[in-house]
Amino acid sequence: MGEADRKLVDAHYLCGYRAADEFVTSGMVLAFGSGPAVVHCMERVGERMESGELKGMTVVSTCRSGEGHRQGLGLPLAPLDVAVVDVMFDVASSIDPGMNAVIGEDGAVLKRQLVRSKSKRLVVLTDYSRTVPVGRGDFPIFVALARQAPSGVLHSILSEPTVAEEAKLVRTAAGGLHITEDGFCLAEVIIPRDVPDLQQWCRKVLQIRGVMGHGLFCAVDAVVIGHNRGTSILLQKSLTP
């Protein structure tokens, strides 16, 4: 493992543990997404439960990829239709200075949006290499499409100049369409640079027939950022190193 890779692994570890220590107390219902930092966050919650520091915890899983880790740590599962989630933890593939995050690189964007709608707080875990304008360049927004005629839905997205500058279907290594665990196709969308209001973009893309959900989460509640000096926590304010 190279030095850069080692630092990134350390950042994920510190990020996950800091999040679990700062935002988790006894009796909470927690939701976990996927990614290395989220795994470390779950590990730390498990440690605090085992020591007796945390009691009465339940967990909602927002994606299948995190299920194995949850089961291995013995974290008790709450049903997806639980009324309220205290804290939702997930990893961002990108996050901008307005604390708007792109989440769901594994494609489970619809389930995440459902859990987010009932969560008191969304805490995003990331590192400084991901603090960039969302939906631009190498950091597209993930959009779930109905499996019926996904190329037609993609064409509709590209026909909206205020929604997409570029868009493409995500494919497997074998060349087939990537199907998410929710049962949808997945597209990567690059948004126009002059989009003034990301909340409005969210509403507009969902109005396109065949669009089932997206991975843009606007104005998240808190961000835990790993970097070579440790971690930083941001609460609804601009990102600064």
Salt bridges, closest charged atoms under 4 A:
GLU3 OE2 - ARG6 NH2 2.71
ASP10 OD2 - ARG6 NH1 2.65
ASP21 OD1 - ARG44 NE 2.76
GLU22 OE2 - ARG18 NE 3.16
GLU43 OE1 - HIS40 ND1 3.01
GLU47 OE1 - ARG44 NH1 3.20
GLU53 OE2 - ARG48 NH2 3.00
GLU67 OE2 - ARG70 NE 3.01
ASP86 OD1 - LYS120 NZ 3.21
ASP90 OD2 - ARG112 NE 2.46
ASP106 OD1 - ARG112 NH1 2.74
GLU160 OE1 - LYS204 NZ 3.84
GLU181 OE2 - LYS111 NZ 3.44
GLU188 OE1 - LYS168 NZ 3.98
ASP221 OD2 - ARG116 NH2 3.12
